[in-house]
Amino acid sequence: MGDPHRTDPGPAMSGAGTATATAYWTTGPRRGELRPEPVPDPGEGQAMVRTLYSGHSRGTENLVHACKVPERVADLMEAPHQEGSFPAPVKYGYLSVGVVERGPAELEGRTVFCLYPHQDRYVVPVADLTPVPEGVPPRRALLAGAVETAVNALWEAGPRIGDRIAVVGCGLIGSSAAALLRRFPLDRLEAVDPDPAREGLMDALGVRLVAPQDAAEDCDIVFHASATPEGLARCLEIVGDDGEVIELSWYGDRSVQVPLGADFHARRLSLRASQVGQVAQPRRVRRTTAERLALALRLLEDPAFDAFLGEASDFADLPATMDRLARGGDVAGAWPGLCHVIRYPGAP
């Protein structure tokens, strides 16, 4: 895909063969700063990317910003191009869309997605870049990580024709799952969330939103993404006998009480974790993580996903924005969307 901003003068040079970029680092609990970063010339099999947008993944990045990543799973929580280590200082993030400035001829000028932290320029192996399809605007492509997580969960659960399904928790991950499930020939699909503000988003998807107390029971599969013990307890109540709950929530260092003394044993229920670090077991032999990500980007040709995005804030303001988002506030009085968009200089 051609880029309308190819006239950008390029990165500032700090020495022979080295450019200077700027990156966001978490430096302590609810503290962060922008730091200069050296960026070398791309070598063979590498490319330099100029960032257009990055996305803030609320659940995970708020835990990182608060320095609450559990020590037991710190290694598992590392992002592909993370620098530093938990709790801090750490350069963290994994939703980046940019334009290849230098690299293989077939990629130069292409818009690409990369699992990279918040940084305005970077050099990575070409294998770590996924071209964004022509029909997907750069901002919408930020949702690739969330949609990939939802794809993995659906592969894990294997919904069937005529199923009755509920998605409990309509944040970024739950809503992504609902957006994909609406394409299936289901008998019933409900989005379950106590926040009536989610109604507009679900209307855009054509999915019925219900409050937890009004959720229909006897579900074949329930996807849980509320990251609350109350949400998980409700999942175990509304899934049918011998049914399955797919757990998508990430709880960080919180202990979560699960009511296993009521429905769980008596009705032979199953509770299964879905985690995007590996391809879901039913597809692991036949799909790679690269194929899964490419599929997620193709699925984003659906314009309904634009409803997930709010107004963008500037990269230069990211330290203040990150803290505001972690505290549950908005940005400059605007609804930040399920995935908050960070805009870089030169973005369309």
Wavefront OBJ file of the C-alpha trace (Angstrom):
o trace
v 0.000 0.000 0.000
v 1.413 3.373 -0.913
v 2.022 5.908 1.841
v 1.073 9.575 1.314
v 3.826 10.751 3.660
v 6.904 9.321 1.959
v 8.366 12.851 1.801
v 9.162 12.751 5.520
v 12.833 13.794 5.898
v 13.676 10.641 7.874
v 15.150 10.105 11.321
v 17.683 12.415 12.884
v 21.199 10.968 12.706
v 23.153 10.720 15.934
v 26.208 9.106 14.379
v 27.341 7.043 11.429
v 24.683 4.475 10.690
v 22.577 5.293 13.754
v 19.278 7.174 13.999
v 17.636 8.606 17.090
v 14.080 7.603 17.908
v 11.802 8.273 20.892
v 10.148 5.559 22.977
v 7.796 5.392 25.959
v 9.075 3.661 29.113
v 7.250 2.773 32.323
v 9.644 3.912 35.047
v 7.680 3.079 38.209
v 4.140 2.573 39.521
v 1.943 4.931 37.449
v 4.990 6.762 36.128
v 6.392 6.900 32.621
v 8.521 9.023 30.333
v 9.656 9.447 26.727
v 13.299 8.493 26.190
v 15.652 8.787 23.201
v 16.528 5.471 21.579
v 19.348 4.636 19.154
v 18.080 2.957 15.990
v 20.712 1.289 13.773
v 20.553 1.048 10.010
v 18.550 -1.989 8.902
v 20.717 -4.939 7.956
v 19.956 -7.830 5.660
v 16.519 -9.240 6.389
v 15.533 -6.174 8.426
v 13.394 -3.078 7.862
v 13.047 0.379 9.401
v 9.473 1.327 10.249
v 8.129 4.834 10.862
v 5.184 4.566 13.225
v 1.820 6.042 12.275
v -0.257 4.787 15.220
v 0.123 2.603 18.265
v -2.643 1.237 20.447
v -3.067 1.061 24.212
v -4.348 -2.335 25.383
v -6.147 -1.366 28.576
v -6.166 -4.577 30.578
v -2.546 -5.591 30.148
v -0.949 -2.161 29.811
v -2.740 -0.801 32.861
v -1.246 -3.666 34.890
v 2.197 -2.916 33.474
v 1.783 0.820 34.161
v 0.820 0.058 37.784
v 3.796 -2.363 38.099
v 1.447 -5.208 39.025
v 2.654 -7.983 36.746
v 2.972 -11.079 38.988
v 6.570 -12.248 39.377
v 5.516 -15.860 38.718
v 4.461 -15.056 35.137
v 6.771 -12.136 34.352
v 8.631 -14.138 31.709
v 5.387 -15.229 30.056
v 4.135 -11.633 29.998
v 7.098 -10.259 28.058
v 6.142 -8.624 24.759
v 8.050 -9.650 21.603
v 10.238 -6.506 21.425
v 10.120 -5.485 25.077
v 13.193 -3.908 26.656
v 13.848 -3.805 30.374
v 12.044 -6.076 32.805
v 9.039 -6.035 35.096
v 8.129 -4.218 37.212
v 10.227 -1.282 35.869
v 11.842 0.291 33.992
v 10.326 -1.411 30.998
v 9.483 -0.510 27.401
v 6.240 -2.359 26.762
v 3.510 -2.507 24.140
v 2.460 -4.646 21.205
v 0.119 -2.739 18.890
v 2.035 -0.720 16.300
v 1.168 0.266 12.724
v 3.627 2.087 10.523
v 5.209 2.490 7.102
v 8.381 0.717 5.982
v 10.885 3.448 5.154
v 13.910 1.261 4.435
v 14.100 -2.437 3.761
v 13.372 -4.957 1.020
v 12.005 -3.330 -2.119
v 8.733 -5.248 -1.926
v 8.036 -3.761 1.521
v 9.201 -0.161 1.138
v 6.215 2.168 1.328
v 3.933 -0.610 2.632
v 1.804 -0.171 5.745
v 2.623 -2.920 8.242
v 1.541 -4.180 11.659
v 4.141 -5.107 14.275
v 4.036 -6.323 17.877
v 6.244 -3.418 18.988
v 6.163 -1.010 21.966
v 5.271 2.684 21.712
v 8.163 4.129 19.666
v 8.236 6.474 16.692
v 10.798 4.521 14.627
v 12.303 1.063 14.946
v 14.227 -1.629 13.108
v 12.989 -5.224 13.224
v 13.397 -8.444 11.246
v 11.144 -8.509 8.193
v 9.604 -11.723 9.544
v 8.121 -9.681 12.436
v 6.127 -7.445 10.065
v 2.694 -8.279 8.705
v 1.516 -6.227 5.703
v -1.838 -4.536 6.279
v -4.390 -5.447 3.573
v -5.450 -2.683 1.190
v -8.980 -2.662 2.608
v -7.887 -2.004 6.209
v -7.162 1.614 7.272
v -3.995 1.998 9.399
v -5.938 2.997 12.550
v -8.229 -0.017 12.329
v -5.227 -2.298 11.889
v -4.288 -1.539 15.516
v -7.035 -3.970 16.522
v -5.135 -6.907 15.013
v -3.832 -8.017 18.408
v -7.299 -8.091 19.962
v -8.882 -9.819 16.977
v -6.046 -12.364 16.949
v -6.801 -13.124 20.619
v -10.474 -13.571 19.752
v -9.626 -15.848 16.801
v -7.560 -18.021 19.141
v -10.446 -18.251 21.617
v -12.876 -19.296 18.880
v -10.416 -21.933 17.684
v -10.187 -23.103 21.293
v -13.950 -23.371 21.759
v -15.037 -24.519 18.289
v -18.562 -23.006 18.118
v -21.027 -25.017 16.042
v -24.061 -24.214 13.929
v -27.117 -23.482 16.063
v -25.124 -22.884 19.267
v -26.344 -20.636 22.058
v -23.420 -18.423 23.072
v -22.812 -15.569 25.502
v -19.840 -13.211 25.776
v -19.547 -11.863 29.320
v -17.546 -8.624 29.489
v -17.581 -6.253 26.516
v -14.175 -4.668 26.685
v -11.758 -4.863 23.775
v -11.286 -8.640 23.851
v -14.890 -9.570 24.606
v -16.224 -7.214 21.950
v -13.747 -8.588 19.408
v -15.020 -12.087 20.155
v -18.632 -10.898 19.782
v -17.785 -9.203 16.471
v -16.429 -12.474 15.070
v -19.172 -14.659 16.542
v -21.871 -12.559 14.876
v -20.693 -14.019 11.553
v -21.508 -17.575 12.716
v -24.891 -19.277 12.107
v -25.767 -19.337 15.813
v -29.146 -19.848 17.396
v -28.432 -17.142 19.978
v -25.661 -14.659 20.714
v -25.774 -12.292 23.693
v -23.243 -9.758 24.896
v -23.417 -9.492 28.689
v -22.180 -6.360 30.453
v -23.483 -4.202 33.310
v -22.425 -0.963 31.561
v -25.279 0.445 29.425
v -22.714 2.618 27.614
v -21.714 -0.524 25.690
v -25.095 -0.541 23.954
v -24.002 1.774 21.140
v -21.040 -0.448 20.312
v -23.154 -3.608 20.349
v -25.784 -1.891 18.189
v -23.040 -1.156 15.642
v -22.175 -4.857 15.648
v -25.798 -5.977 15.556
v -25.380 -7.940 18.800
v -27.924 -7.830 21.630
v -26.579 -6.391 24.891
v -28.099 -7.582 28.176
v -27.364 -6.892 31.824
v -25.864 -9.829 33.757
v -29.105 -10.534 35.627
v -31.002 -10.727 32.321
v -28.628 -13.063 30.501
v -30.213 -16.174 29.015
v -29.199 -19.510 30.513
v -28.485 -22.931 29.001
v -25.611 -21.657 26.826
v -23.449 -24.129 24.929
v -20.360 -21.923 25.300
v -19.695 -18.806 27.374
v -16.667 -16.600 26.716
v -15.565 -14.668 29.800
v -13.652 -11.401 29.391
v -14.815 -9.153 32.250
v -11.772 -9.832 34.477
v -14.080 -9.805 37.513
v -15.003 -12.652 39.886
v -18.661 -11.602 39.565
v -18.490 -12.037 35.802
v -16.903 -15.469 36.110
v -19.524 -16.552 38.642
v -22.307 -15.477 36.281
v -20.683 -17.480 33.457
v -20.923 -20.639 35.543
v -24.620 -19.925 36.139
v -25.655 -19.341 32.532
v -23.659 -22.065 30.774
v -25.701 -25.221 30.254
v -25.091 -28.689 31.668
v -21.776 -30.126 30.431
v -21.105 -26.696 28.881
v -17.818 -24.850 28.687
v -16.577 -21.470 29.858
v -13.602 -20.088 27.933
v -11.636 -17.736 30.204
v -10.063 -14.794 28.361
v -9.550 -12.470 31.345
v -6.159 -11.507 32.694
v -6.228 -10.867 36.457
v -2.630 -9.858 37.091
v -1.667 -10.312 40.724
v -5.270 -10.428 42.009
v -6.629 -13.526 43.722
v -10.002 -14.515 42.255
v -12.580 -16.555 44.113
v -14.348 -19.085 41.861
v -17.649 -20.583 43.148
v -16.965 -24.241 42.462
v -19.419 -25.471 45.102
v -22.606 -24.553 43.240
v -23.099 -25.190 39.508
v -19.594 -26.338 38.641
v -19.550 -29.925 39.920
v -23.278 -30.570 39.981
v -23.682 -29.732 36.278
v -20.284 -31.071 35.082
v -19.050 -27.737 33.736
v -15.658 -27.039 32.168
v -13.527 -23.926 32.670
v -10.712 -23.546 30.158
v -8.072 -20.853 29.727
v -7.393 -19.297 26.323
v -4.092 -17.492 25.919
v -2.743 -15.949 22.732
v 0.938 -16.804 23.333
v 0.428 -20.086 21.460
v -1.951 -21.147 18.723
v -4.978 -22.883 20.245
v -4.394 -26.614 20.542
v -7.078 -27.657 18.004
v -5.218 -25.675 15.275
v -1.630 -25.779 16.553
v -0.425 -28.403 14.092
v -1.914 -26.666 11.037
v -1.555 -22.925 11.793
v 1.372 -20.715 12.760
v 1.163 -17.537 14.829
v 2.037 -15.576 11.657
v -0.895 -17.136 9.806
v -3.189 -16.379 12.711
v -2.153 -12.710 12.752
v -2.557 -12.398 8.980
v -6.071 -13.829 9.330
v -6.898 -11.280 12.044
v -5.843 -8.433 9.733
v -7.998 -9.774 6.914
v -10.972 -9.964 9.257
v -10.446 -6.244 9.994
v -11.690 -5.402 6.499
v -15.069 -5.308 8.298
v -15.795 -1.565 8.855
v -17.847 -2.363 11.972
v -14.548 -2.500 13.869
v -14.216 1.283 13.513
v -16.686 1.526 16.400
v -13.935 0.181 18.696
v -11.750 3.257 18.138
v -12.088 6.674 19.735
v -10.315 9.946 19.069
v -6.523 9.791 19.017
v -4.094 11.489 21.371
v -0.587 12.599 20.426
v 2.487 10.483 21.107
v 4.159 13.490 22.746
v 1.447 13.427 25.438
v 1.712 9.691 26.137
v 3.109 9.852 29.711
v 0.095 11.847 30.909
v -2.309 9.900 28.696
v -1.082 6.546 30.001
v -1.738 7.543 33.597
v -5.163 8.971 32.769
v -6.156 5.741 31.033
v -4.864 3.650 33.946
v -7.060 5.637 36.314
v -10.091 4.965 34.123
v -10.419 8.523 32.824
v -10.909 9.816 29.333
v -8.504 11.840 27.243
v -9.149 15.534 26.666
v -12.839 14.987 27.358
v -13.251 12.523 24.466
v -14.356 8.898 24.637
v -11.073 7.014 24.142
v -12.685 3.887 22.695
v -12.014 0.299 23.646
v -8.559 0.614 22.097
v -7.089 4.041 22.682
v -5.238 5.334 19.603
v -1.897 7.115 19.883
v -1.072 9.268 16.850
v 2.514 9.922 15.720
v 3.858 12.868 13.679
v 3.069 12.446 9.993
v 0.108 10.105 10.533
v -2.749 10.550 8.060
l 1 2 3 4 5 6 7 8 9 10 11 12 13 14 15 16 17 18 19 20 21 22 23 24 25 26 27 28 29 30 31 32 33 34 35 36 37 38 39 40 41 42 43 44 45 46 47 48 49 50 51 52 53 54 55 56 57 58 59 60 61 62 63 64 65 66 67 68 69 70 71 72 73 74 75 76 77 78 79 80 81 82 83 84 85 86 87 88 89 90 91 92 93 94 95 96 97 98 99 100 101 102 103 104 105 106 107 108 109 110 111 112 113 114 115 116 117 118 119 120 121 122 123 124 125 126 127 128 129 130 131 132 133 134 135 136 137 138 139 140 141 142 143 144 145 146 147 148 149 150 151 152 153 154 155 156 157 158 159 160 161 162 163 164 165 166 167 168 169 170 171 172 173 174 175 176 177 178 179 180 181 182 183 184 185 186 187 188 189 190 191 192 193 194 195 196 197 198 199 200 201 202 203 204 205 206 207 208 209 210 211 212 213 214 215 216 217 218 219 220 221 222 223 224 225 226 227 228 229 230 231 232 233 234 235 236 237 238 239 240 241 242 243 244 245 246 247 248 249 250 251 252 253 254 255 256 257 258 259 260 261 262 263 264 265 266 267 268 269 270 271 272 273 274 275 276 277 278 279 280 281 282 283 284 285 286 287 288 289 290 291 292 293 294 295 296 297 298 299 300 301 302 303 304 305 306 307 308 309 310 311 312 313 314 315 316 317 318 319 320 321 322 323 324 325 326 327 328 329 330 331 332 333 334 335 336 337 338 339 340 341 342 343 344 345 346 347 348
